């Protein structure tokens, strides 16, 4: 049985402004989000939903900026930058830590898919 390596630093505040690289993986590593054919990658409707929810995250939480991302057949990579008060937080003062942001992204994506 493989043991997962812990990817988080102990005692680090993941709500601190900065850029964070995230990876999420489909349960069982099933090719749910897309497929590769003839060297090209094609998204499934589930993969398209994932992209929509990534953009939703930016609209929902004004204290973040979303950078590059890539949807692979069975996982997702993206960069989230927490900017603190760099955007107009008076409109929607919802601030979340990195784990809460990733949780919201995964939960809303999963709910839309299922």
Short mmCIF file of the C-alpha atoms (twelve columns), coordinates in Angstrom:
data_MODEL
# 
_entry.id   MODEL 
# 
loop_
_atom_site.group_PDB 
_atom_site.id 
_atom_site.type_symbol 
_atom_site.label_atom_id 
_atom_site.label_alt_id 
_atom_site.label_comp_id 
_atom_site.label_asym_id 
_atom_site.label_seq_id 
_atom_site.Cartn_x 
_atom_site.Cartn_y 
_atom_site.Cartn_z 
_atom_site.pdbx_PDB_model_num 
ATOM 1   C CA . UNK A 1   0.000   0.000  0.000   1 
ATOM 2   C CA . UNK A 2   1.364   3.416  -1.000  1 
ATOM 3   C CA . UNK A 3   1.577   6.132  1.601   1 
ATOM 4   C CA . UNK A 4   0.711   9.631  0.462   1 
ATOM 5   C CA . UNK A 5   3.283   12.332 1.004   1 
ATOM 6   C CA . UNK A 6   1.972   15.331 2.928   1 
ATOM 7   C CA . UNK A 7   1.970   18.317 0.579   1 
ATOM 8   C CA . UNK A 8   1.219   21.007 3.141   1 
ATOM 9   C CA . UNK A 9   3.676   22.769 5.389   1 
ATOM 10  C CA . UNK A 10  3.003   22.484 9.101   1 
ATOM 11  C CA . UNK A 11  2.109   25.757 10.797  1 
ATOM 12  C CA . UNK A 12  1.824   27.661 7.492   1 
ATOM 13  C CA . UNK A 13  -1.125  30.020 7.068   1 
ATOM 14  C CA . UNK A 14  -2.606  29.158 3.681   1 
ATOM 15  C CA . UNK A 15  -4.745  32.283 3.707   1 
ATOM 16  C CA . UNK A 16  -1.562  34.371 3.363   1 
ATOM 17  C CA . UNK A 17  -1.323  36.326 0.100   1 
ATOM 18  C CA . UNK A 18  0.713   34.459 -2.497  1 
ATOM 19  C CA . UNK A 19  0.506   32.137 -5.479  1 
ATOM 20  C CA . UNK A 20  -0.422  28.506 -4.840  1 
ATOM 21  C CA . UNK A 21  -0.200  25.582 -7.262  1 
ATOM 22  C CA . UNK A 22  -3.038  23.092 -6.795  1 
ATOM 23  C CA . UNK A 23  -3.743  19.639 -8.173  1 
ATOM 24  C CA . UNK A 24  -6.982  17.702 -7.861  1 
ATOM 25  C CA . UNK A 25  -7.356  14.105 -8.987  1 
ATOM 26  C CA . UNK A 26  -10.504 12.186 -9.956  1 
ATOM 27  C CA . UNK A 27  -11.371 9.369  -7.572  1 
ATOM 28  C CA . UNK A 28  -9.903  6.148  -8.914  1 
ATOM 29  C CA . UNK A 29  -7.987  8.174  -11.528 1 
ATOM 30  C CA . UNK A 30  -10.781 7.590  -14.035 1 
ATOM 31  C CA . UNK A 31  -10.560 9.614  -17.264 1 
ATOM 32  C CA . UNK A 32  -13.605 11.700 -16.431 1 
ATOM 33  C CA . UNK A 33  -12.571 15.151 -17.648 1 
ATOM 34  C CA . UNK A 34  -11.298 14.362 -21.124 1 
ATOM 35  C CA . UNK A 35  -9.467  12.090 -23.483 1 
ATOM 36  C CA . UNK A 36  -6.445  12.251 -25.740 1 
ATOM 37  C CA . UNK A 37  -6.954  11.277 -29.383 1 
ATOM 38  C CA . UNK A 38  -4.351  11.633 -32.121 1 
ATOM 39  C CA . UNK A 39  -2.198  13.801 -29.874 1 
ATOM 40  C CA . UNK A 40  -4.989  16.273 -29.062 1 
ATOM 41  C CA . UNK A 41  -6.868  16.628 -25.772 1 
ATOM 42  C CA . UNK A 42  -10.661 16.826 -25.811 1 
ATOM 43  C CA . UNK A 43  -12.759 17.790 -22.807 1 
ATOM 44  C CA . UNK A 44  -15.840 15.826 -21.858 1 
ATOM 45  C CA . UNK A 45  -18.934 17.693 -20.622 1 
ATOM 46  C CA . UNK A 46  -17.567 17.005 -17.102 1 
ATOM 47  C CA . UNK A 47  -14.289 18.652 -18.054 1 
ATOM 48  C CA . UNK A 48  -16.184 21.647 -19.401 1 
ATOM 49  C CA . UNK A 49  -18.090 21.863 -16.114 1 
ATOM 50  C CA . UNK A 50  -14.773 21.847 -14.261 1 
ATOM 51  C CA . UNK A 51  -13.549 24.818 -16.338 1 
ATOM 52  C CA . UNK A 52  -16.822 26.700 -15.696 1 
ATOM 53  C CA . UNK A 53  -16.457 26.182 -11.951 1 
ATOM 54  C CA . UNK A 54  -12.833 27.351 -12.047 1 
ATOM 55  C CA . UNK A 55  -14.054 30.653 -13.547 1 
ATOM 56  C CA . UNK A 56  -16.962 30.744 -11.066 1 
ATOM 57  C CA . UNK A 57  -14.441 30.616 -8.218  1 
ATOM 58  C CA . UNK A 58  -12.882 33.876 -9.428  1 
ATOM 59  C CA . UNK A 59  -16.269 35.604 -9.663  1 
ATOM 60  C CA . UNK A 60  -17.324 34.360 -6.230  1 
ATOM 61  C CA . UNK A 61  -14.194 35.270 -4.247  1 
ATOM 62  C CA . UNK A 62  -12.760 38.673 -5.022  1 
ATOM 63  C CA . UNK A 63  -9.614  38.161 -2.946  1 
ATOM 64  C CA . UNK A 64  -8.148  35.737 -5.495  1 
ATOM 65  C CA . UNK A 65  -6.781  35.829 -9.015  1 
ATOM 66  C CA . UNK A 66  -6.773  32.691 -11.113 1 
ATOM 67  C CA . UNK A 67  -3.720  32.118 -13.258 1 
ATOM 68  C CA . UNK A 68  -2.874  29.324 -15.684 1 
ATOM 69  C CA . UNK A 69  -4.656  25.988 -15.445 1 
ATOM 70  C CA . UNK A 70  -4.819  22.748 -17.372 1 
ATOM 71  C CA . UNK A 71  -7.468  20.036 -17.401 1 
ATOM 72  C CA . UNK A 72  -6.065  16.558 -17.941 1 
ATOM 73  C CA . UNK A 73  -8.183  13.418 -18.495 1 
ATOM 74  C CA . UNK A 74  -8.102  12.432 -14.811 1 
ATOM 75  C CA . UNK A 75  -6.786  15.464 -12.948 1 
ATOM 76  C CA . UNK A 76  -6.550  19.250 -12.872 1 
ATOM 77  C CA . UNK A 77  -3.683  21.681 -12.224 1 
ATOM 78  C CA . UNK A 78  -4.187  25.367 -11.498 1 
ATOM 79  C CA . UNK A 79  -2.587  28.382 -9.884  1 
ATOM 80  C CA . UNK A 80  -4.568  30.461 -7.397  1 
ATOM 81  C CA . UNK A 81  -3.154  33.747 -6.175  1 
ATOM 82  C CA . UNK A 82  -4.558  35.071 -2.925  1 
ATOM 83  C CA . UNK A 83  -4.185  38.836 -3.061  1 
ATOM 84  C CA . UNK A 84  -5.754  39.815 0.230   1 
ATOM 85  C CA . UNK A 85  -7.274  43.241 -0.315  1 
ATOM 86  C CA . UNK A 86  -5.931  43.823 -3.830  1 
ATOM 87  C CA . UNK A 87  -9.423  43.798 -5.378  1 
ATOM 88  C CA . UNK A 88  -12.568 45.602 -4.240  1 
ATOM 89  C CA . UNK A 89  -13.600 43.528 -1.228  1 
ATOM 90  C CA . UNK A 90  -16.345 45.956 -0.204  1 
ATOM 91  C CA . UNK A 91  -18.637 44.374 -2.816  1 
ATOM 92  C CA . UNK A 92  -18.384 40.849 -1.430  1 
ATOM 93  C CA . UNK A 93  -16.141 40.533 1.622   1 
ATOM 94  C CA . UNK A 94  -15.842 36.725 1.497   1 
ATOM 95  C CA . UNK A 95  -12.291 35.667 2.193   1 
ATOM 96  C CA . UNK A 96  -11.303 32.018 2.348   1 
ATOM 97  C CA . UNK A 97  -8.097  30.101 2.876   1 
ATOM 98  C CA . UNK A 98  -6.598  27.976 0.121   1 
ATOM 99  C CA . UNK A 99  -8.157  24.768 1.471   1 
ATOM 100 C CA . UNK A 100 -11.583 26.427 1.667   1 
ATOM 101 C CA . UNK A 101 -11.222 27.719 -1.906  1 
ATOM 102 C CA . UNK A 102 -10.211 24.300 -3.224  1 
ATOM 103 C CA . UNK A 103 -13.041 22.741 -1.205  1 
ATOM 104 C CA . UNK A 104 -15.573 25.143 -2.737  1 
ATOM 105 C CA . UNK A 105 -14.202 24.424 -6.221  1 
ATOM 106 C CA . UNK A 106 -14.339 20.647 -5.772  1 
ATOM 107 C CA . UNK A 107 -17.743 20.644 -4.051  1 
ATOM 108 C CA . UNK A 108 -19.496 22.859 -6.590  1 
ATOM 109 C CA . UNK A 109 -17.932 20.983 -9.503  1 
ATOM 110 C CA . UNK A 110 -18.974 17.628 -8.068  1 
ATOM 111 C CA . UNK A 111 -22.531 18.830 -7.347  1 
ATOM 112 C CA . UNK A 112 -22.936 20.105 -10.908 1 
ATOM 113 C CA . UNK A 113 -21.586 16.863 -12.350 1 
ATOM 114 C CA . UNK A 114 -23.742 14.613 -10.205 1 
# 
